[in-house]
Amino acid sequence: MDCRTKELIAIGASVTAGCKPCLEYHVGKAREHGASEEEIRAAVGVGKVVRKGAAGKMDDYMATLMGDEPCCGDSSNQGCNLGD
């Protein structure tokens, strides 16, 4: 895997993890390795979708753990819906 691709993956992971210093570092490195602004924005978008899916699943898990109904009540939210 080339460095540009690794940095784009790291951007998505940084967004998902909510790590500002990581995001700044990996955006800079991605640019150094030739990633376009469109590719960087796409990587950020993927990270946001994964973060949202994970947060929703965690909210549902916490509600179940506490004996409550999941807040969203939407059983159609399977995974992180990356548009596969």
N, C-alpha and C positions, 0 to 999 in steps of 0.2 A: 504494500500500500504506500502511495507516495505521501510526502509531507503535507501537501495541500489538503488532501483528503483527510489525513489524521487531524489536522487543525480544524477542519470543518466539523468533524465528529466531536472534537473537544469543545467547540463552540456550543453545539447542542447540549452536550453534557453539562457545561458550565451554566447554561440557562436553566436546565432541569434541576441542578443542584443549588441554584440561587447564589452562585459565587461570583460576586462582582470582580474581584481581582483576577480570577481565572478567566472570565469573559474578556476583560480588557487585554490580558496577555495573549489569549488564543486568537482574538480578532486581529491583533497586531501581527502575530506570527502567520496567520492565514494570508494576510495582505502581502507579507514578505515572500510567501511561497506562491504568489500569483493568483490567489482566489479573488474572484470578482465580487463587487458589492452585492450583486444579485445572489451569488452563491452563499455569501455570508448571511444575507437576510433570510434565505431559505433555511440555512442551518439554525438560525435563531427561531424561525417559525416551527421547525420540527421540535426543538427543545421546549417551546411553549406548549405545544400540543401534548407532548409526553408529560410535562409537569402538570398540566391541567388534568389529564387522565389519571395520573398517579394520585393527585390531591383528591379527586372525586372518589376514587376507590378507597383511599385512606379514610375519608369522611364517612363512607358507607360502612367500612370496617369498624370505626369507632362507635358509630350509632348502634350497630349490631352488638358490639361488645357491651355497650351500656344498656342493652335491651330496648332500644328505640328503633323506630322505623328509619331506614336510610332517608336522608333529607331530600334527595332528588326523586326517589321513587321511580327511576327510569332504568328498568332492567335491560334496555336496549344498548346502554353504554358499555360495550364490550371492548376492553383493551384501551388503547390510546387513539384509535381511529386516525391513522395516518393517510387514509384514503387509498388503501390497498385495493 
